[in-house]
Amino acid sequence: MTQTIAAPTASPGTAPAASPAATPPHRTGVRAALRRTPGKMRVAGVVAVVASLAVGFLGLRAGLAQSDALADADADTTQLVGIQDVRNDLVVADATATNAFLVGGLEPPEQRAPYDAAVASAANGLARLAGSNEADAELLGKATAGLTTYTGLVEQARANNRQGFPVGAAYLDQASSVLRTDVLPQLDDLVGANSDRVDASFDSVSSVPWLLALGILALALLVVVQVWMARRTHRRLNAGLFWATVLALAASVGGAVVLGSSARQASDVRHGPYDETVSVSRAYSLANDAKSMESFTLIKRGSGAAYEETFVAETDEARTLLSRPTVDPSLVPLLDDWVAAHQKIRALDDGGDWDGAVALAISPAPGDPNDVFETFSAAASSSLEASAAQTHDALSGSGGSAVLAGWLILVAGLLAAVLSWRGISTRVEEYR
């Protein structure tokens, strides 16, 4: 007797056992396509296109970056030179005021005029510089306030000196103290900050060409793709990939040459006229400050030894700066001539002839200390103006070639991408 066994039935509410998940058909198709030669060629084409575009965009980035760095170097250098010019104007004004104070009574107009011109130039310079760079505005504002105080004290010193009141010397001493504690330190801080910015800008100009070194990796990928294609298709040369590689290589090499040339020119400016500008400006400022010390040594009459020590220290530092290889060698002998003339003043004063020392210190006669100092001052000013103009001319607008090179590299990269894709597409069509 045959017994029929009924199939088990699922109890209510129980889900049937799940079968293993099947791989979506489209994924299987993609994987299978990539395993075949045409699929691999398309992947190689994408790699070649990306590598070509990388060359183009890296070149553009390098060109724009160098142009920006050169523009920053020009702007920061101009700001630095402007601040140093203001500082020089102030020490010139102080040197003129202290020397004129030795005359006593009403100072001659020919001595008052240089002071007024220097103060006006400094005030105008402070106002102009404050609008040029917001980062410097606060310290420039403090320097302007200090200049107002300084000029007020100088006027009080003059008023008392005209009437023969000894208190005039105290006002002049206070004015000089304000200049050296409230004004010049602010400008020195700005000189340091702008000097750091200039150095950073020059460093950026020099480092930019190395961005193109990243393009070597992209070129290597193009070569790898070309070698792979030659082995896969048994053809030594793929015209599209070959010309894409040549174009990318030429663009990278040409860009490196242009950007490298701009970097070398910037380096020449940095270690040439810019270094000369900074060195001469600082030496000029020290010399004028020393000129003030010369007058204060006599004004203090018998208690000015500290001023003479400052004179010696500042002229020694100025001589060191003017001895740099970038600086006009004729300036050191002119400085030494003035220092030698100064020693004549010291010899008279130290020998007890204070009146004779004062007469020599204020004398405008040819060959006397003031005349010798003016010769040095005029030569230093001329050298400073020439080197500052040379620096500006060399940096201003010099980033144009870098920008042009960057855009040309980008165009070359785009063309290389098109050629790469066409070259591989031709091979893919052969498999259909």
C-alpha positions in Angstrom: 0.0 0.0 0.0 1.5 3.2 -1.1 1.7 6.0 1.5 1.7 9.6 0.4 3.8 12.0 2.4 2.5 15.6 2.3 4.9 18.4 1.8 5.5 20.5 4.8 3.6 23.7 4.8 4.9 27.0 6.2 3.3 28.1 9.4 1.4 31.3 9.2 3.5 34.4 9.6 6.8 32.6 8.7 8.7 34.1 5.7 10.3 31.7 3.2 14.0 31.2 3.5 16.0 33.9 1.5 18.0 32.7 -1.5 21.6 34.1 -2.0 21.6 37.6 -3.5 22.4 37.6 -7.2 24.9 40.1 -8.6 23.1 42.9 -10.6 23.4 42.2 -14.3 24.8 45.7 -15.1 27.7 45.3 -12.7 28.6 42.0 -14.2 28.5 43.6 -17.6 30.8 46.5 -16.5 33.3 44.2 -15.0 33.3 41.9 -18.0 33.8 44.9 -20.3 36.7 46.2 -18.3 38.4 42.8 -18.5 38.4 42.9 -22.3 41.0 44.8 -24.2 38.7 47.6 -25.5 37.6 48.3 -21.9 41.2 48.4 -20.7 42.0 50.8 -23.5 39.3 53.1 -22.4 40.7 53.1 -18.9 44.1 53.9 -20.3 42.5 56.7 -22.3 41.0 58.2 -19.2 44.4 58.1 -17.5 46.1 59.8 -20.4 43.5 62.5 -20.5 43.8 63.2 -16.8 47.6 63.2 -17.0 47.4 65.7 -19.9 45.0 68.0 -18.1 47.2 67.8 -15.0 50.1 69.2 -17.0 47.9 72.0 -18.3 46.4 73.0 -14.9 49.7 72.7 -13.0 51.3 75.0 -15.6 48.6 77.6 -15.3 48.7 77.5 -11.5 52.5 77.9 -11.5 52.3 80.9 -13.9 49.6 82.7 -12.0 51.3 82.0 -8.7 54.6 83.4 -9.9 52.9 86.5 -11.3 51.2 87.1 -8.0 54.5 86.6 -6.1 56.3 89.1 -8.3 53.4 91.7 -7.9 53.6 91.2 -4.1 57.4 91.6 -4.2 57.0 94.9 -6.1 54.3 96.2 -3.8 56.1 95.2 -0.6 59.4 96.6 -1.8 57.7 99.9 -2.7 56.1 100.0 0.7 59.4 99.2 2.5 61.3 101.9 0.5 58.6 104.4 1.3 58.8 103.7 5.0 62.6 104.0 4.9 62.3 107.3 3.1 60.0 108.7 5.8 62.5 107.6 8.4 65.3 109.3 6.6 63.2 112.5 6.2 62.7 112.5 10.0 66.4 112.0 10.9 67.3 114.6 8.3 64.9 117.0 9.9 66.3 116.3 13.4 69.9 116.7 12.2 69.0 120.0 10.6 67.1 121.3 13.6 69.9 120.4 16.1 72.6 121.9 13.9 70.6 125.1 13.4 70.0 125.3 17.2 73.8 125.8 17.7 73.5 129.1 15.8 71.5 130.7 18.6 68.8 133.4 18.2 67.0 133.5 14.9 68.2 130.7 12.7 69.1 131.5 9.1 66.3 130.8 6.5 68.6 128.5 4.5 68.8 126.3 7.6 65.1 126.4 8.4 64.1 125.5 4.9 65.6 122.0 4.8 63.9 121.2 8.1 60.5 122.3 6.9 60.9 120.4 3.6 61.9 117.2 5.4 59.0 117.4 7.9 56.5 118.0 5.1 57.9 115.1 3.1 57.7 112.8 6.1 54.1 113.8 6.9 53.0 113.3 3.3 54.8 110.0 3.2 53.1 108.8 6.3 49.6 109.7 4.9 50.4 108.0 1.6 51.8 104.8 3.1 48.8 104.4 5.5 46.5 104.1 2.5 48.8 101.7 0.7 48.8 98.8 3.1 46.1 98.3 5.8 48.5 96.1 7.8 50.7 99.1 8.4 48.0 101.7 9.1 48.0 101.4 12.9 51.7 101.8 13.4 51.8 104.6 10.8 49.0 106.4 12.7 51.1 106.2 15.9 54.1 107.5 14.1 52.1 110.4 12.7 50.9 111.3 16.2 54.5 111.2 17.5 55.6 113.5 14.6 53.0 116.1 15.6 54.4 116.0 19.2 57.9 116.2 17.9 57.4 119.2 15.7 55.5 121.0 18.5 58.5 120.6 20.9 60.9 121.7 18.2 58.9 124.9 17.8 59.0 125.5 21.6 62.8 124.9 21.6 63.2 127.5 18.8 61.0 130.1 20.5 63.0 129.8 23.7 66.3 129.8 21.8 65.5 133.0 19.9 65.0 134.7 23.3 68.2 133.2 24.7 66.4 131.0 27.3 68.5 127.9 28.3 65.2 125.9 28.6 65.2 125.8 24.8 67.9 123.1 24.9 65.6 121.0 27.2 62.8 121.3 24.7 65.0 120.2 21.9 66.3 117.3 23.9 62.7 116.2 24.7 61.8 116.5 21.0 64.7 114.3 20.0 63.7 111.8 22.7 60.1 111.7 21.4 61.4 111.1 17.9 63.6 108.2 19.0 61.1 106.6 21.4 57.6 107.3 19.8 58.3 107.6 16.1 61.4 105.9 14.9 60.7 102.6 16.7 57.3 102.4 15.0 58.9 102.9 11.7 61.6 100.3 12.5 58.9 97.8 13.3 57.3 98.5 10.0 60.6 98.2 8.2 61.1 94.7 9.8 57.5 93.6 9.0 57.8 94.7 5.4 61.2 93.3 5.0 59.8 89.9 6.1 57.0 90.2 3.5 59.5 91.1 0.8 61.6 88.1 1.6 58.5 85.8 1.6 57.5 87.2 -1.8 60.9 86.6 -3.3 61.0 83.1 -1.8 57.6 82.4 -3.4 58.9 83.6 -6.8 61.9 81.2 -6.6 59.8 78.2 -5.4 57.0 78.4 -8.0 58.9 76.7 -10.9 59.0 73.6 -8.7 55.3 73.2 -9.2 56.0 72.2 -12.7 58.0 69.2 -11.4 54.7 67.6 -10.5 54.1 67.6 -14.3 56.8 65.0 -14.6 54.5 62.5 -12.9 51.8 63.2 -15.5 54.3 62.8 -18.3 55.4 59.5 -16.9 51.8 58.3 -16.9 51.5 59.2 -20.6 54.7 57.3 -21.4 53.4 54.3 -19.4 50.1 54.3 -21.3 51.9 54.6 -24.6 54.2 51.6 -23.7 51.2 49.6 -22.6 49.3 50.3 -25.8 52.4 49.3 -27.9 52.5 46.0 -26.2 48.8 45.3 -26.3 48.4 46.3 -30.0 51.8 45.2 -31.1 52.3 48.6 -32.7 55.3 50.7 -31.7 53.7 54.0 -32.1 50.3 55.5 -31.4 50.2 58.8 -33.2 47.7 60.5 -30.8 49.5 59.5 -27.6 52.9 60.3 -29.1 52.0 63.8 -30.1 50.2 64.3 -26.8 53.3 63.3 -24.9 55.5 65.6 -27.1 53.2 68.5 -26.6 52.9 68.0 -22.9 56.7 67.6 -22.6 57.4 70.7 -24.7 54.9 72.8 -22.7 56.4 71.7 -19.4 60.0 72.3 -20.5 59.1 75.7 -22.1 57.2 76.7 -19.0 60.0 75.7 -16.7 62.4 77.8 -18.8 60.2 80.9 -18.7 59.3 80.6 -15.0 62.9 79.7 -14.1 64.2 82.8 -16.0 61.7 85.0 -14.1 62.9 83.4 -10.8 66.5 84.1 -11.7 65.8 87.7 -12.6 63.9 88.2 -9.3 66.9 86.7 -7.5 69.2 89.1 -9.3 67.1 92.0 -8.2 66.9 90.7 -4.6 70.7 90.3 -4.3 71.4 93.4 -6.4 69.5 96.7 -6.5 67.1 95.7 -3.7 70.0 94.9 -1.4 71.7 98.1 -2.4 68.5 100.1 -1.7 68.0 98.7 1.8 71.7 99.0 2.7 72.2 102.6 1.5 68.9 103.7 3.0 69.8 102.3 6.4 73.3 103.8 6.2 71.9 107.2 5.2 69.6 107.1 8.2 72.4 106.2 10.5 74.6 109.0 9.1 71.9 111.6 9.6 71.3 110.4 13.2 75.0 110.6 13.8 74.9 114.2 12.5 72.3 114.9 15.2 74.6 113.4 17.8 77.4 115.7 16.6 75.3 118.7 17.4 74.0 117.3 20.7 77.5 116.7 21.8 78.1 120.4 21.6 74.6 121.4 22.9 75.2 119.4 26.0 78.5 121.2 26.5 80.8 119.1 28.7 78.4 116.3 29.2 78.0 114.9 25.7 80.3 111.9 25.8 77.4 109.5 25.4 76.4 111.3 22.2 79.9 110.9 20.8 79.8 107.2 21.6 76.6 106.9 19.6 78.1 108.9 16.8 81.0 106.4 16.5 78.8 103.4 16.7 76.4 104.7 14.0 79.1 105.7 11.6 80.8 102.4 12.0 77.6 100.6 11.2 76.9 102.8 8.3 80.4 102.1 6.9 79.8 98.4 7.2 76.5 98.7 5.2 78.1 100.8 2.5 80.9 98.3 2.2 78.5 95.6 0.9 79.4 94.4 -2.7 76.1 95.7 -4.1 76.7 99.3 -3.0 78.4 102.0 -4.9 82.0 101.9 -3.6 82.4 105.7 -3.8 80.1 106.2 -0.8 82.5 104.8 1.8 85.3 107.3 1.1 82.7 110.2 1.2 81.5 108.9 4.6 85.1 108.7 5.9 85.8 112.3 4.7 82.9 113.5 6.8 84.0 111.5 9.9 87.5 113.0 9.5 85.9 116.5 9.3 83.9 115.7 12.4 87.1 114.9 14.3 88.2 118.5 13.7 85.1 119.6 15.7 86.0 117.1 18.5 89.6 118.3 18.6 88.5 121.9 19.2 85.9 121.0 21.8 88.1 118.5 23.6 90.9 121.1 23.6 88.6 123.6 25.4 87.6 125.8 22.4 83.9 125.2 22.5 83.1 128.4 20.6 85.5 127.4 17.8 84.0 123.9 17.7 80.5 125.4 17.4 81.6 127.8 14.7 83.1 124.9 12.7 80.0 122.8 13.2 77.7 125.4 11.8 80.0 126.7 9.1 78.7 126.3 5.5 82.1 127.0 4.0 83.5 124.5 1.4 85.6 121.8 3.0 84.0 122.3 6.5 82.0 119.4 8.1 78.6 120.6 7.0 79.8 120.9 3.4 81.5 117.5 3.5 78.4 115.9 5.0 76.2 117.5 2.3 78.4 115.9 -0.4 78.0 112.5 1.2 74.3 113.0 1.7 73.7 114.0 -1.9 75.7 111.0 -3.2 73.8 108.6 -0.9 70.4 110.1 -1.9 71.2 109.8 -5.6 72.4 106.2 -5.2 69.3 105.3 -3.1 66.9 106.8 -5.7 68.6 105.0 -8.6 68.6 101.6 -6.9 65.0 102.0 -5.7 63.9 102.9 -9.3 65.9 100.0 -10.7 64.2 97.6 -8.3 60.8 98.8 -9.1 61.4 98.8 -12.9 62.7 95.2 -12.7 59.7 93.9 -10.7 56.9 96.0 -12.1 54.9 94.1 -14.7 57.5 91.3 -14.8 54.8 88.7 -14.1 53.3 89.1 -17.6 55.5 86.4 -19.1 54.7 84.0 -16.3 50.9 84.5 -16.9 51.3 84.0 -20.6 53.4 80.8 -20.1 50.8 79.5 -17.7 47.9 79.9 -20.2 50.0 78.4 -23.0 50.7 75.4 -20.9 47.0 75.0 -20.2 46.2 75.1 -23.9 48.9 72.6 -24.6 47.5 70.3 -21.9 44.0 70.5 -23.3 45.2 69.7 -26.8 47.3 66.8 -25.4 44.1 65.5 -23.7 42.2 65.6 -27.0 45.1 63.9 -28.9 45.4 61.2 -26.2 41.7 60.3 -26.4 41.6 60.3 -30.2 44.7 58.1 -30.3 43.2 55.5 -28.0 39.7 55.7 -29.6 41.3 54.8 -32.9 42.6 51.5 -31.4 39.3 50.8 -29.7 37.5 51.1 -33.0 39.7 48.4 -34.5 38.3 45.9 -32.0 34.7 46.4 -33.2 
